[in-house]
Amino acid sequence: MKAARIHRYGGPSVIRIDEIDTPVPADGETLVTVAATSFNPTEIAVRRGVFDVDLPHTLGWDLAGEADGVPVIGFVDSGAAAQYATAPRDRLVPAPKNIPLRQAAAIPLAGLTAWQTVAHVRRGQKVLINGAGGGIGSFAVQLAKHWGAYVIATASPRSAEAVLGYGADEVIDYTTTVPGQPVDVMIHLVGSPPPWPVPAREQVISAAAPVRADVPSTHVVMSYDRDHLSALVALVEAGVITVDVTESYPLDAMAEVHRRGEAGEFRGKVTIVPH
Ligand SMILES: NC(=O)c1ccc[n+]([C@@H]2O[C@H](COP(=O)([O-])OP(=O)(O)OC[C@H]3O[C@@H](n4cnc5c(N)ncnc54)[C@H](OP(=O)(O)O)[C@@H]3O)[C@@H](O)[C@H]2O)c1
């Protein structure tokens, strides 16, 4: 089978498409025929060697495919960027029935991170979501609206329409305008600190870069939760959450996906299809 792997750390060119043996599930695992994985920008850090991984390392965290004849989605520690992957059974849930697996691959990491970040927001609060045009942002805006918040979102012109479509009450173009209006909560989803004063009165929550050393904030690190993922699937099936996949690539283009992702050329979620 084909797998997108790195044998050493470095730029996008270290990604190789290797022909390797189909993995064999260990106890408690199952084999997934992969329909798609998704690009998550944190994997750039894996490729660069910011985190230590065993080499060679097969990329890919989000998984959508068929396991034991059942369409599933899930989250694995590595190996989803391949034609077949093994996954612990408890890392998989039934896929949404109303969208293709290739689209559902966008849900796990971004959806779970959004869920666990927005869970800190209370009904009726005014929330600034900074970085709403990204993969996590698309889920965060929809969840915050579903849970009863008033949402002000930052987005550049390329994402403004989509973010309004997710239900944001207001969109601020971060390329021209400082979000100065006071809010109860700020959710930060950008890989660099905001270059403007934080307008949150009660709480700052970051899933990305620390907001500022002098501003207390809660940092959320996604931890896999089967119940949260199943609840996300149910909201997709109920039509409450739309899964916005903006581009899709074959596995052979993984190095190009990393190059474009690193250059900031993507918005929303991008998927990779290995078959
Ligand atoms: N804590 C965790 O467990 C966890 C898990 C996954 C990811 N992360 C981190 O969370 C962050 C977001 O991840 P993601 O997957 O959503 O990223 P992403 O999809 O790559 O986000 C890209 C989006 O960021 C927006 N953006 C870029 N610069 C911005 C700025 N200065 N102000 C406002 N928006 C800006 C752009 O929006 P426009 O299109 O509007 O320009 C772009 O579409 C990353 O730093 C990632 O490493 C954390």
The ligand as an SDF file (V2000), in Angstrom:
LIG
                    3D

 48 52  0  0  0  0  0  0  0  0999 V2000
   -4.7180   22.9230   21.1720 N   0  0  0  0  0  0  0  0  0  0  0  0
   -4.9060   21.9040   20.3660 C   0  0  0  0  0  0  0  0  0  0  0  0
   -5.1930   20.7760   20.7860 O   0  0  0  0  0  0  0  0  0  0  0  0
   -4.7810   22.1470   18.8910 C   0  0  0  0  0  0  0  0  0  0  0  0
   -5.2340   21.1730   17.9970 C   0  0  0  0  0  0  0  0  0  0  0  0
   -5.1340   21.4390   16.6400 C   0  0  0  0  0  0  0  0  0  0  0  0
   -4.5730   22.6350   16.2070 C   0  0  0  0  0  0  0  0  0  0  0  0
   -4.1200   23.5470   17.1010 N   0  0  0  0  0  0  0  0  0  0  0  0
   -3.5740   24.8550   16.6780 C   0  0  0  0  0  0  0  0  0  0  0  0
   -4.6890   25.7300   16.5030 O   0  0  0  0  0  0  0  0  0  0  0  0
   -4.3900   26.6880   15.4840 C   0  0  0  0  0  0  0  0  0  0  0  0
   -5.5060   26.6940   14.4480 C   0  0  0  0  0  0  0  0  0  0  0  0
   -5.5440   25.4410   13.8000 O   0  0  0  0  0  0  0  0  0  0  0  0
   -6.3940   25.2650   12.4790 P   0  0  0  0  0  0  0  0  0  0  0  0
   -6.3250   23.8410   12.0920 O   0  0  0  0  0  0  0  0  0  0  0  0
   -7.7190   25.9050   12.6140 O   0  0  0  0  0  0  0  0  0  0  0  0
   -5.4910   26.1470   11.5040 O   0  0  0  0  0  0  0  0  0  0  0  0
   -5.7150   26.5510   10.0150 P   0  0  0  0  0  0  0  0  0  0  0  0
   -6.8780   25.8260    9.4440 O   0  0  0  0  0  0  0  0  0  0  0  0
   -4.4120   26.4200    9.3200 O   0  0  0  0  0  0  0  0  0  0  0  0
   -6.0530   28.0960   10.1460 O   0  0  0  0  0  0  0  0  0  0  0  0
   -5.7580   28.8990    9.0590 C   0  0  0  0  0  0  0  0  0  0  0  0
   -6.6110   30.1300    9.1900 C   0  0  0  0  0  0  0  0  0  0  0  0
   -6.0600   31.0010   10.1660 O   0  0  0  0  0  0  0  0  0  0  0  0
   -6.5310   32.2970    9.8730 C   0  0  0  0  0  0  0  0  0  0  0  0
   -5.5440   33.3040   10.2750 N   0  0  0  0  0  0  0  0  0  0  0  0
   -4.2400   33.3530    9.9400 C   0  0  0  0  0  0  0  0  0  0  0  0
   -3.6610   34.4490   10.5070 N   0  0  0  0  0  0  0  0  0  0  0  0
   -4.6360   35.0820   11.2060 C   0  0  0  0  0  0  0  0  0  0  0  0
   -4.6700   36.2620   11.9960 C   0  0  0  0  0  0  0  0  0  0  0  0
   -3.5750   37.0000   12.2000 N   0  0  0  0  0  0  0  0  0  0  0  0
   -5.8350   36.6090   12.5640 N   0  0  0  0  0  0  0  0  0  0  0  0
   -6.9590   35.8790   12.3960 C   0  0  0  0  0  0  0  0  0  0  0  0
   -6.9980   34.7520   11.6370 N   0  0  0  0  0  0  0  0  0  0  0  0
   -5.8450   34.3580   11.0590 C   0  0  0  0  0  0  0  0  0  0  0  0
   -6.7360   32.3340    8.3790 C   0  0  0  0  0  0  0  0  0  0  0  0
   -8.0410   32.8350    8.2010 O   0  0  0  0  0  0  0  0  0  0  0  0
   -8.5050   33.6770    6.9210 P   0  0  0  0  0  0  0  0  0  0  0  0
   -8.7980   32.6450    5.8830 O   0  0  0  0  0  0  0  0  0  0  0  0
   -9.6780   34.3880    7.4410 O   0  0  0  0  0  0  0  0  0  0  0  0
   -7.3500   34.5700    6.5330 O   0  0  0  0  0  0  0  0  0  0  0  0
   -6.6240   30.8890    7.9120 C   0  0  0  0  0  0  0  0  0  0  0  0
   -7.7390   30.4840    7.1420 O   0  0  0  0  0  0  0  0  0  0  0  0
   -3.0240   26.3040   14.9240 C   0  0  0  0  0  0  0  0  0  0  0  0
   -2.0560   27.1280   15.5680 O   0  0  0  0  0  0  0  0  0  0  0  0
   -2.8650   24.8590   15.3410 C   0  0  0  0  0  0  0  0  0  0  0  0
   -1.5130   24.4770   15.4700 O   0  0  0  0  0  0  0  0  0  0  0  0
   -4.2360   23.3210   18.4320 C   0  0  0  0  0  0  0  0  0  0  0  0
  1  2  1  0
  2  3  2  0
  2  4  1  0
  4  5  1  0
  4 48  2  0
  5  6  2  0
  6  7  1  0
  7  8  2  0
  8  9  1  0
  8 48  1  0
  9 10  1  0
  9 46  1  0
 10 11  1  0
 11 12  1  0
 11 44  1  0
 12 13  1  0
 13 14  1  0
 14 15  2  0
 14 16  1  0
 14 17  1  0
 17 18  1  0
 18 19  2  0
 18 20  1  0
 18 21  1  0
 21 22  1  0
 22 23  1  0
 23 24  1  0
 23 42  1  0
 24 25  1  0
 25 26  1  0
 25 36  1  0
 26 27  1  0
 26 35  1  0
 27 28  2  0
 28 29  1  0
 29 30  1  0
 29 35  2  0
 30 31  1  0
 30 32  2  0
 32 33  1  0
 33 34  2  0
 34 35  1  0
 36 37  1  0
 36 42  1  0
 37 38  1  0
 38 39  2  0
 38 40  1  0
 38 41  1  0
 42 43  1  0
 44 45  1  0
 44 46  1  0
 46 47  1  0
M  CHG  2   8   1  16  -1
M  END
$$$$
